[in-house]
Amino acid sequence: MSKKLVILLIVCLGLRLIGLDQSLWLDEAISANVAKDYSYGEIINSFSPSDFHPPLYYLTLKTWTNIFGWSEISLRMPSVIFSLITVYLVYLIGGIWPATITGLNPLLIYYSQEARMYSMVTMLLTMALYFLIKKKYWLVSLFLGISLLTFYGSIFFIGSIIIYLLVSKKIKELLIILIGPLMALGLVSQLLWQQYQNSREMLGIVTNWDLVLGKANLKNLLLIPMKFTSGRISFIPKIIYYLVAGLFSVLVFSKLIKRNIFSFVFWITLLIGITFSIFTPMLQYFRFLYLIPVMALMINKNKLVLMGFLIFSLIYLLNPRFYREDWKSLSRTLTDKVYMISSFGDPVKYYRPDIEIVDLREITLNPEITVIPYGATIHGIDVENKLTNLGYKKIDEVSFREISKQNWQLIP
């Protein structure tokens, strides 16, 4: 291992440790509670049918947390490790410059600090790409199959590999590569059908559920280049943010028009994902996180891009206002009961398992109640109007970074 690579990995690790103990947000809390409260069999048979992801990440997280515990740092450390392995794989494919660009990318850093499956599937698909370059097709097949058991969205990447081999007339290699994904689909076919049915039901029942999934519209399309290059930050005035992030994304994406396998995989994967999202909403930038290492392999040596990635990463890491929803602080202020959308209550269950959560749709008349309106809009609930009509008056509201707690009092 070269000295430059060792230094790079140390720097990347150091960056990823900054703010690693920030509050878990909703989806991370779901991961934490699943790993803690469900057995391996229950994750597959009880939890997964009501979820929208394959179970491999949750099984992996459970194994890790059984050894290292359920703190925020422990829950996120697998994603940190997966991210560092991804940097190493990009180094093996393209050398130190693409690896550095990968390691400093602000969106990859953000999701390397998240207890979800996105960093894991990015590593697995980068591994598959590495073995594709090395022409070790059985290993490509293996890692494509494992990736599909981790995140269904990897099917878009798999589709681009299939098309690439078809265009290259490598039919024998294609047949080998298909074995892993087809076996993975066979393993989860029944589960996937249950999840699909649940997803269609949610689209019909929950008023704005398609906003969560990601509709194929211009906004979600433009967010892909902007977030791929500037990460999860935003600032006021918005016009300045859009100008800076937009121009930087144009600079970066102008480097991605090339005639090689990386450009083919990058653009065809996006095209498949966009086309799919016209029929089933799934067009959110983080679901294509695994394309950022491919992007880095096309950019190669570019100091301006590298400097931009580092600046955006440091803006996020050194400014806690860009961190995730602060359920940790909010939960400390709760007493014994809170009213909220019960299906969004996992962060409260993680930080305060002693608190009773009552669904917002089941409000009874009490002298004073505490309400967390988080997620109510998605369910089509106007909290202010509902409580006012019931005879309540809002006493105060406290914000905790993207979430708020309201106290309401019943008017005599």
ChimeraX attribute file (.defattr): number of C-alpha atoms within 10 A of each C-alpha:
attribute: neighborCount
match mode: 1-to-1
recipient: residues
	/A:1	6
	/A:2	8
	/A:3	7
	/A:4	11
	/A:5	18
	/A:6	12
	/A:7	11
	/A:8	20
	/A:9	18
	/A:10	13
	/A:11	14
	/A:12	20
	/A:13	18
	/A:14	10
	/A:15	18
	/A:16	27
	/A:17	17
	/A:18	14
	/A:19	16
	/A:20	22
	/A:21	14
	/A:22	17
	/A:23	21
	/A:24	30
	/A:25	20
	/A:26	20
	/A:27	15
	/A:28	21
	/A:29	25
	/A:30	22
	/A:31	20
	/A:32	26
	/A:33	17
	/A:34	21
	/A:35	24
	/A:36	17
	/A:37	11
	/A:38	16
	/A:39	15
	/A:40	17
	/A:41	10
	/A:42	12
	/A:43	21
	/A:44	18
	/A:45	13
	/A:46	13
	/A:47	16
	/A:48	19
	/A:49	21
	/A:50	15
	/A:51	17
	/A:52	17
	/A:53	20
	/A:54	23
	/A:55	22
	/A:56	19
	/A:57	23
	/A:58	26
	/A:59	19
	/A:60	16
	/A:61	25
	/A:62	26
	/A:63	15
	/A:64	17
	/A:65	18
	/A:66	11
	/A:67	9
	/A:68	13
	/A:69	14
	/A:70	19
	/A:71	14
	/A:72	19
	/A:73	21
	/A:74	18
	/A:75	28
	/A:76	25
	/A:77	23
	/A:78	24
	/A:79	27
	/A:80	27
	/A:81	18
	/A:82	20
	/A:83	28
	/A:84	25
	/A:85	21
	/A:86	27
	/A:87	26
	/A:88	25
	/A:89	22
	/A:90	28
	/A:91	18
	/A:92	13
	/A:93	18
	/A:94	15
	/A:95	16
	/A:96	20
	/A:97	20
	/A:98	26
	/A:99	27
	/A:100	26
	/A:101	28
	/A:102	30
	/A:103	30
	/A:104	26
	/A:105	27
	/A:106	28
	/A:107	24
	/A:108	28
	/A:109	27
	/A:110	21
	/A:111	23
	/A:112	27
	/A:113	27
	/A:114	24
	/A:115	29
	/A:116	23
	/A:117	27
	/A:118	26
	/A:119	27
	/A:120	27
	/A:121	30
	/A:122	27
	/A:123	26
	/A:124	27
	/A:125	26
	/A:126	26
	/A:127	23
	/A:128	28
	/A:129	26
	/A:130	19
	/A:131	19
	/A:132	19
	/A:133	12
	/A:134	12
	/A:135	12
	/A:136	14
	/A:137	20
	/A:138	18
	/A:139	20
	/A:140	29
	/A:141	26
	/A:142	21
	/A:143	24
	/A:144	31
	/A:145	26
	/A:146	20
	/A:147	31
	/A:148	26
	/A:149	22
	/A:150	24
	/A:151	21
	/A:152	16
	/A:153	18
	/A:154	27
	/A:155	18
	/A:156	20
	/A:157	24
	/A:158	23
	/A:159	15
	/A:160	21
	/A:161	25
	/A:162	20
	/A:163	16
	/A:164	17
	/A:165	16
	/A:166	14
	/A:167	10
	/A:168	10
	/A:169	11
	/A:170	12
	/A:171	13
	/A:172	11
	/A:173	19
	/A:174	19
	/A:175	14
	/A:176	15
	/A:177	27
	/A:178	20
	/A:179	17
	/A:180	22
	/A:181	23
	/A:182	15
	/A:183	17
	/A:184	18
	/A:185	17
	/A:186	12
	/A:187	12
	/A:188	16
	/A:189	13
	/A:190	12
	/A:191	22
	/A:192	20
	/A:193	12
	/A:194	16
	/A:195	19
	/A:196	16
	/A:197	13
	/A:198	16
	/A:199	19
	/A:200	13
	/A:201	11
	/A:202	15
	/A:203	16
	/A:204	12
	/A:205	12
	/A:206	13
	/A:207	14
	/A:208	17
	/A:209	20
	/A:210	19
	/A:211	14
	/A:212	13
	/A:213	16
	/A:214	20
	/A:215	21
	/A:216	21
	/A:217	13
	/A:218	8
	/A:219	12
	/A:220	16
	/A:221	17
	/A:222	13
	/A:223	18
	/A:224	20
	/A:225	19
	/A:226	22
	/A:227	20
	/A:228	24
	/A:229	27
	/A:230	26
	/A:231	25
	/A:232	21
	/A:233	20
	/A:234	16
	/A:235	10
	/A:236	8
	/A:237	8
	/A:238	10
	/A:239	10
	/A:240	12
	/A:241	15
	/A:242	15
	/A:243	11
	/A:244	13
	/A:245	22
	/A:246	19
	/A:247	13
	/A:248	20
	/A:249	21
	/A:250	13
	/A:251	14
	/A:252	23
	/A:253	17
	/A:254	11
	/A:255	16
	/A:256	19
	/A:257	14
	/A:258	12
	/A:259	9
	/A:260	9
	/A:261	16
	/A:262	19
	/A:263	18
	/A:264	18
	/A:265	24
	/A:266	22
	/A:267	17
	/A:268	18
	/A:269	23
	/A:270	20
	/A:271	14
	/A:272	15
	/A:273	25
	/A:274	22
	/A:275	15
	/A:276	15
	/A:277	18
	/A:278	14
	/A:279	10
	/A:280	17
	/A:281	21
	/A:282	22
	/A:283	27
	/A:284	22
	/A:285	19
	/A:286	18
	/A:287	20
	/A:288	21
	/A:289	21
	/A:290	24
	/A:291	21
	/A:292	20
	/A:293	28
	/A:294	23
	/A:295	23
	/A:296	27
	/A:297	22
	/A:298	23
	/A:299	21
	/A:300	20
	/A:301	16
	/A:302	14
	/A:303	11
	/A:304	12
	/A:305	21
	/A:306	22
	/A:307	14
	/A:308	20
	/A:309	25
	/A:310	19
	/A:311	16
	/A:312	20
	/A:313	25
	/A:314	15
	/A:315	17
	/A:316	24
	/A:317	22
	/A:318	13
	/A:319	11
	/A:320	12
	/A:321	14
	/A:322	16
	/A:323	21
	/A:324	19
	/A:325	21
	/A:326	20
	/A:327	25
	/A:328	18
	/A:329	13
	/A:330	21
	/A:331	20
	/A:332	11
	/A:333	8
	/A:334	14
	/A:335	12
	/A:336	10
	/A:337	14
	/A:338	24
	/A:339	21
	/A:340	24
	/A:341	22
	/A:342	14
	/A:343	11
	/A:344	19
	/A:345	22
	/A:346	24
	/A:347	25
	/A:348	23
	/A:349	17
	/A:350	22
	/A:351	18
	/A:352	17
	/A:353	12
	/A:354	12
	/A:355	15
	/A:356	15
	/A:357	21
	/A:358	17
	/A:359	16
	/A:360	20
	/A:361	14
	/A:362	10
	/A:363	15
	/A:364	10
	/A:365	13
	/A:366	10
	/A:367	11
	/A:368	15
	/A:369	18
	/A:370	20
	/A:371	25
	/A:372	21
	/A:373	19
	/A:374	17
	/A:375	17
	/A:376	17
	/A:377	14
	/A:378	16
	/A:379	14
	/A:380	13
	/A:381	16
	/A:382	12
	/A:383	18
	/A:384	13
	/A:385	10
	/A:386	14
	/A:387	19
	/A:388	14
	/A:389	10
	/A:390	13
	/A:391	13
	/A:392	22
	/A:393	16
	/A:394	18
	/A:395	11
	/A:396	11
	/A:397	13
	/A:398	11
	/A:399	12
	/A:400	16
	/A:401	16
	/A:402	13
	/A:403	17
	/A:404	17
	/A:405	22
	/A:406	17
	/A:407	17
	/A:408	22
	/A:409	18
	/A:410	17
	/A:411	12
	/A:412	6
